[in-house]
Amino acid sequence: MTKKDRRLSIVFFLPAAVFMILFFVYPMFLLFKNSFLEDDQPYGFVGFEHYSNALTSQTFYRSLLNTFEFVIGAVTVELLLGMVLALLLSTGFKGSNYIRTLLLSPLMISPLVAGLIWKFMLNDQFGILNSFLYKLGLISSPQSILWLSDSKYALLSCMIADIWLTTPFMMLVLLAGIQGIPESLYEAARIDGTNKVQSFWHITLPSLKPVILVAVAIRMIDAARSFDIIWVMTQGGPNNASSLVSTDIYKAIARYNQEGYSSAMAIIFMIILLGLCSFFMKHFWSSAKKAA
Amino acid sequence: MIANTIKQKYMAPTLRQKIKLSHFFYLLLTCGFLSLFLFPYLYLMLSSFKPPREVISSTPAFLPSQFTLDNYLAMFNQLSIGKYFGNSLVTAAFATLLSVLLGALAAYGLTRFSSKLGNLFLIFTLGVRLIPLISVAIPLYRIIGEVGLMDTKLALTLIYTSINIPFVIWMMLGFFDSLPKELDESARVDGCGMLGAFIRIILPISLPGLATTAIFSFMLSWNDFLFGLLFTSTSAKTVPVGISEFLTAYNMDLGPMTAAATLFSLPVMLFSFFMQNYIVRGMTMGAVKE
């Protein structure tokens, strides 16, 4: 590569890089710096005070735990449900193409609208879900499950909305993966006399492992960052029963103007996310590579 | 003899019949799931056409007893929804234009010349995906305030652009990688500079890829709630922020809310229905190699 080429290559990604520096690198630097400073003017240095406040706060622990629960619960159901749907569609029965198209139509709906829809359906007084359950005789009165205002159900309700919104994505990715598995593998297995269940465990699942890993990783990161659904459905309530780290941070910055404290929470959260991600990738990714 | 034919005809299903039967069962099962998935959205849409008191009835019905536009009229009265739609459209459109342009340029540069700086940049853009957006929002909250851009469309557009750029780069990398290098070499022989080859040869060929990427960039900004909530108050307010105000702790205007939510998401639904091939390609690209 000539010197001129090298200079040219910088010209190509310089504009994008400027944006990244202004809106990611510089804010990240500020985030780190502010996490050691006072919340208000004159922004004096306080050392690790915000960090120790966060790490000894019951609320923050609650939110971390809730986030963990939310991510594991939602992504697990999404994976299982998405897999069932992908397998069903991959049989290629008549009309499966149309059903796929219809199933994918909620794909681009905003998380906000998903939250609104479920807030509407799970409402204490006029929610249609409770009215259904009551008509079926499963609950004794239409108000016996307070989906959004009972601390037992609030987080679950938010998970339901997330599952509804993102299972189509999971299904889509898994279906593409299944359709990429060479037919010859199944034919060979059929000659050997394997049944459908066996060929799922021994052919489909192992061939699909890399796809599953990437899809699960993408979904876990996105679920951990989710804010809109929770904010619109419960605002983290009642009594922090459904608060995630993201809603905690939002409240600290937008309601109480605690810039330093919210920065420290964000840094802790990012360290945990990065740690979990690298563990996940290292652990599962290398074993997937070995299997392949 | 007769018994045999009867047996063949009615008792033991042939393999083909077996497949058909199982297919019928799959169809039923999938339709069951489909109705579960479609129900919430249909319910929202149908509710928006109910008379207002039916939306908040304690014995809710799926279908409206009569179709009215009362909820829509109430919504238009309470909300400057036209202005919010304008804000959402302008910020999302400009952010898409800017991010696709800059992102495609960067992706092309990264595929055609490899340099240490370029690789570093690439890893960084991937890392951005791991950052919770709320943590970028905290410092931006003060920065935007200090430069006097609070509650402006410009601030939102710039923020959306920078959120979209890493995403555009990763999507376009795949497209540019699949184009043969001889193509731009021959363009250079014909007297185009690098930039000329990019604009005249590469961009037109990558139009399908650019379209897919643009759809996603647009949706990313259109659907944003967090940044709109933090950085706008009156003049630059976007639709999601406007809708969310129907449901505060003190006020639950469900009727107008269903109308606004339908109006906001129906174009998206129809659009993704008709552009599904593009969308499917974009969504599977990250996870499944073609």
Chai-1 contact restraints between the chains, C-beta under 6 A:
chainA,res_idxA,chainB,res_idxB,connection_type,confidence,min_distance_angstrom,max_distance_angstrom,comment,restraint_id
A,D5,B,F113,contact,1.0,0.0,6.0,A-B,restraint_1
A,L8,B,M194,contact,1.0,0.0,6.0,A-B,restraint_2
A,S9,B,G109,contact,1.0,0.0,6.0,A-B,restraint_3
A,S9,B,F113,contact,1.0,0.0,6.0,A-B,restraint_4
A,S9,B,S115,contact,1.0,0.0,6.0,A-B,restraint_5
A,F12,B,L105,contact,1.0,0.0,6.0,A-B,restraint_6
A,F12,B,G109,contact,1.0,0.0,6.0,A-B,restraint_7
A,F13,B,A106,contact,1.0,0.0,6.0,A-B,restraint_8
A,F13,B,G109,contact,1.0,0.0,6.0,A-B,restraint_9
A,F13,B,F121,contact,1.0,0.0,6.0,A-B,restraint_10
A,P15,B,L102,contact,1.0,0.0,6.0,A-B,restraint_11
A,A16,B,L102,contact,1.0,0.0,6.0,A-B,restraint_12
A,A16,B,A106,contact,1.0,0.0,6.0,A-B,restraint_13
A,A16,B,I165,contact,1.0,0.0,6.0,A-B,restraint_14
A,F19,B,S162,contact,1.0,0.0,6.0,A-B,restraint_15
A,F19,B,I165,contact,1.0,0.0,6.0,A-B,restraint_16
A,F23,B,S162,contact,1.0,0.0,6.0,A-B,restraint_17
A,F24,B,V128,contact,1.0,0.0,6.0,A-B,restraint_18
A,P27,B,V136,contact,1.0,0.0,6.0,A-B,restraint_19
A,P27,B,P139,contact,1.0,0.0,6.0,A-B,restraint_20
A,P27,B,L140,contact,1.0,0.0,6.0,A-B,restraint_21
A,L30,B,P139,contact,1.0,0.0,6.0,A-B,restraint_22
A,L31,B,S135,contact,1.0,0.0,6.0,A-B,restraint_23
A,L31,B,I138,contact,1.0,0.0,6.0,A-B,restraint_24
A,L31,B,P139,contact,1.0,0.0,6.0,A-B,restraint_25
A,L88,B,Y26,contact,1.0,0.0,6.0,A-B,restraint_26
A,L88,B,T30,contact,1.0,0.0,6.0,A-B,restraint_27
A,T91,B,Y26,contact,1.0,0.0,6.0,A-B,restraint_28
A,F93,B,H23,contact,1.0,0.0,6.0,A-B,restraint_29
A,F93,B,Y26,contact,1.0,0.0,6.0,A-B,restraint_30
A,F93,B,L27,contact,1.0,0.0,6.0,A-B,restraint_31
A,I99,B,T30,contact,1.0,0.0,6.0,A-B,restraint_32
A,I99,B,L34,contact,1.0,0.0,6.0,A-B,restraint_33
A,L102,B,L34,contact,1.0,0.0,6.0,A-B,restraint_34
A,L103,B,L34,contact,1.0,0.0,6.0,A-B,restraint_35
A,L103,B,F37,contact,1.0,0.0,6.0,A-B,restraint_36
A,S105,B,M269,contact,1.0,0.0,6.0,A-B,restraint_37
A,S105,B,F273,contact,1.0,0.0,6.0,A-B,restraint_38
A,P106,B,Y41,contact,1.0,0.0,6.0,A-B,restraint_39
A,L107,B,S272,contact,1.0,0.0,6.0,A-B,restraint_40
A,M108,B,M219,contact,1.0,0.0,6.0,A-B,restraint_41
A,M108,B,V268,contact,1.0,0.0,6.0,A-B,restraint_42
A,M108,B,S272,contact,1.0,0.0,6.0,A-B,restraint_43
A,I109,B,S265,contact,1.0,0.0,6.0,A-B,restraint_44
A,S110,B,N223,contact,1.0,0.0,6.0,A-B,restraint_45
A,L112,B,F225,contact,1.0,0.0,6.0,A-B,restraint_46
A,L112,B,P240,contact,1.0,0.0,6.0,A-B,restraint_47
A,V113,B,A261,contact,1.0,0.0,6.0,A-B,restraint_48
A,V113,B,S265,contact,1.0,0.0,6.0,A-B,restraint_49
A,L116,B,A261,contact,1.0,0.0,6.0,A-B,restraint_50
A,I117,B,P40,contact,1.0,0.0,6.0,A-B,restraint_51
A,I117,B,L44,contact,1.0,0.0,6.0,A-B,restraint_52
A,Q125,B,S58,contact,1.0,0.0,6.0,A-B,restraint_53
A,F126,B,I56,contact,1.0,0.0,6.0,A-B,restraint_54
A,F126,B,S57,contact,1.0,0.0,6.0,A-B,restraint_55
A,F126,B,S58,contact,1.0,0.0,6.0,A-B,restraint_56
A,F126,B,P60,contact,1.0,0.0,6.0,A-B,restraint_57
A,I128,B,P60,contact,1.0,0.0,6.0,A-B,restraint_58
A,S131,B,P60,contact,1.0,0.0,6.0,A-B,restraint_59
A,L172,B,M283,contact,1.0,0.0,6.0,A-B,restraint_60
A,V173,B,T284,contact,1.0,0.0,6.0,A-B,restraint_61
A,V173,B,A287,contact,1.0,0.0,6.0,A-B,restraint_62
A,A176,B,T284,contact,1.0,0.0,6.0,A-B,restraint_63
A,A176,B,V288,contact,1.0,0.0,6.0,A-B,restraint_64
A,G177,B,V288,contact,1.0,0.0,6.0,A-B,restraint_65
A,V211,B,A287,contact,1.0,0.0,6.0,A-B,restraint_66
A,V211,B,V288,contact,1.0,0.0,6.0,A-B,restraint_67
A,V214,B,A287,contact,1.0,0.0,6.0,A-B,restraint_68
A,A215,B,A287,contact,1.0,0.0,6.0,A-B,restraint_69
A,R225,B,P132,contact,1.0,0.0,6.0,A-B,restraint_70
A,F227,B,L226,contact,1.0,0.0,6.0,A-B,restraint_71
A,D228,B,F225,contact,1.0,0.0,6.0,A-B,restraint_72
A,V232,B,S244,contact,1.0,0.0,6.0,A-B,restraint_73
A,S246,B,I134,contact,1.0,0.0,6.0,A-B,restraint_74
A,I249,B,I134,contact,1.0,0.0,6.0,A-B,restraint_75
A,I253,B,I138,contact,1.0,0.0,6.0,A-B,restraint_76
A,S262,B,I138,contact,1.0,0.0,6.0,A-B,restraint_77
A,S263,B,I138,contact,1.0,0.0,6.0,A-B,restraint_78
A,A266,B,S135,contact,1.0,0.0,6.0,A-B,restraint_79
